Each structure stands twice: as structure tokens, then as C-alpha cells.
Amino acid sequence: MKFCPNCGTLMRPSKRGGKRILVCPSCGYVEDSGSPSSGYSISSRIKHSPKDKIVVVDSRQAEESLPKLRDQVYCPKCGHNEVYYWVMQTRRADEPPTRFYKCVKCGHVWREYE
């Protein structure tokens, strides 16, 4: 991060004429992003693999903190009437969240889109 020496606003990276620069959105101050005095350089975009988006939770710790439902949802695999559940936003923010269930008896996990 680089702050404008004139007004103190956070400077934003930009390109002008194929050259990478830092521009202050408030006062318009411009500085070369590759100059030795700035100490900053703009690199290419950060790319994430699908593995980076996976959250791993120890199942023993998770089950202790998850809420349970009884006699409202039945396991499609074994028919047991008690399940753990959690809700996660798996799609865009303007779409409803996905509800996940895990059977207390057999451990089968399934999801329900609302």
C-alpha cells in the first residue's frame, strides 16, 4: 500500500500508455510504480486454484458445535430422524444459501438448495 504524499489518500494502481503507475483518486498525484523511491511494483493478478476455496474442518470438533434437528429431516440413506445441519453461501450473494445435513447415525452428508 502506498499513500499519497500530498493528501494521505490510498493510491490506486493504474496503467497509462502501457506504463504502470500509482494514482491518487483525491488530488490526482501520479507516481511511477516501478520507481526505486516508491518501493512498490504491480504484479500480475493472483490466480487461485479450486483447492484454495475449500475449507477443511475437523469433523469431531465441527459436530460438537453444530445444531441438530430431530424428526424434521430424515437421512435418505438410512432413514434416521436426527441430523446435524449447517448453512453455507455456495453461490452468488443474491441467491439463497445451501443447507447441508449430516446424519447422526451413519454420517451420510447431503445438501438442500433453498
N, C-alpha and C positions, 0 to 999 in steps of 0.2 A: 504494500500500500504506500502511496505517495500523496502527501498533502501539498496543496498549493502554497508557495512561499508568500504570496500576496495576501490571500484571504483565509487560508486554512481549510478550504473545502477539499474533500477527497477527489483526486484527479482520476479521470477515466481514460483507459487505453483507446486509441483510435488509429486510423490509417489515413494519411494524406499523401497523394502522389506516390503510392507504393512504399512510403516510409512509415514506420510505426512511431507514434508519438503519444504523449500524455497530455490531456486537455482538461483544464478546469472548467466545469459547467457553469460556474458562477461568474467569474471575471474574464474568462477566455484565455488565461495564461497558457502558453504552449511550451512543452519541453520535449526534447528528443528522448525517447525511452531507452535508447541504447547508449546514451552518453555516459562516460565514466562518472560524472558528478551525480547522476541520478541513482546509480547502483541498482537499477531495475532493468529487466528485459521482459518482453512479452513473448511467451512461448505459444506453441500451438495448443489447440483445445485438448482438454483431458478427456480421454475415452475410457469408459467403464465397461467391463465385461458383465454378462448376466450374473456371474457369481458374486460380483460386488454388491448386488441388490438383495442377496439372501441374508436373512437374519437367523443366526443359529442360537437356539436357546436350549439349555439342558432340560430335558423333558421332566426330570424328577423335581427340579425347582419350579418349573412352569406349572405343573399340575397342582402343586401346593397353593399357588396364588390364583389359579383360575376359578371362576364361579361355576357352579353346577346347575343343571336343570334336571328335574325329575318329573316323569310322567307327562312331559310336553313334547319331547323329541325321542324317537326310537332309533336305535342303531340299525341301519339297513343290512348289516352283515349277520349279527347275532340276535337282534330284536330286543336287546337290553334297554331299559327305560331311563337310565341315568347317564348323562353325558356332561363333559366339560365343554365350555364354549368360549370363543373369543372373536372379536370383530377387528378386521383389518381393511384399510383402504388399498385395494389391489389395482384399481383402475383410476381413471381421471377423477379429479376432485368434485366435478359436477355430477358424478354418478354415485349411486348408493354403495355403501361398503359391503364387503363379503363377510359372511358369518361362517366360522369354522367350528366343527364339532369333533369331539374325540370321545369314544365310548369308554366308560369307566371299566367295563368288564374285559373287552377284547382288545382295546387300544386302536380300533379302526378310526381313521380320520377322514372326514368328508367335508364338503363346503356347500353353502347355500347362498345363491346370489339373491339379494333382495330386490 
